[in-house]
Amino acid sequence: FQPKVLAGKRVLITAGPTFEPIDPVRGITNLSSGKMGYAVARAAREAGAEVLLVSGPTTLPTPHGVRRIDVQSARQMYEAVMGAVPGQHIFVGVAAVADWRVANPSDQKVKKQEGGAPPQLRFEQNPDILATVAATTSLSGWPYCVGFAAESENLLEFGAAKREKKGIPLLVGNIGHHTFGQDDNSIVLFDETGHTVLPRAPKLVLARQLVSEIAKRLEQRSLL
Ligand code: C5P
């Protein structure tokens, strides 16, 4: 039984990878399974929140009581999130959003030409969903924005810097870069006072701890 620390709150979460098309049957994606984001969605729902999950392609079932919008590309995720942001109390960006999309996708399957040159892909930068949502935070502090960071080294240094760069009150760093697809994780929470390590545990356990840490911080800001 989980205490209903987010009762009456609306929570928007992104999860999973994005898929950036090259042509109608090919694309560029990453190894995010969506497990951490789905665990956060489930934990927020258990805590009494109304949860909307904007998900890239995953094979995971929708957590009970959670509303889900499926998207593929980063731009589709951006549109779905920006359309849903008004009225949200909390935004948690867990998705592994592609930094770049293919600028020149083909609307037909690209054919292999005997002896021909391979296709040339050009890339363009995708919008930063988290930073854009964070920039909409009102004077009253909503939505309270939480980001995730997967750094392979110098997590403590990069984590603190990334939190400031994104303009968010709370950033969750994954310790090590072997979290993708795993059932366990260990995380570090960075806020304006410093950092706290949550040791290795199943993603659902960490997600429940994260939800109570978010609720604690909202209470401190007298937002709850
Ligand atoms: O900058 P970086 O990709 O390392 O930041 C990771 C955090 O930013 C995650 O919370 C991720 O969901 C979010 N993000 C985003 N849109 C992007 C890139 C990252 O929302 N285009």
Boltz pocket constraint, residues with backbone or C-beta under 6 A from the ligand:
constraints:
  - pocket:
      binder: B
      contacts: [[A, 14], [A, 74], [A, 93], [A, 94], [A, 95], [A, 96], [A, 97], [A, 98], [A, 99], [A, 126], [A, 127], [A, 128], [A, 129], [A, 130], [A, 131], [A, 146], [A, 147], [A, 148], [A, 149], [A, 150]]
      max_distance: 6.0
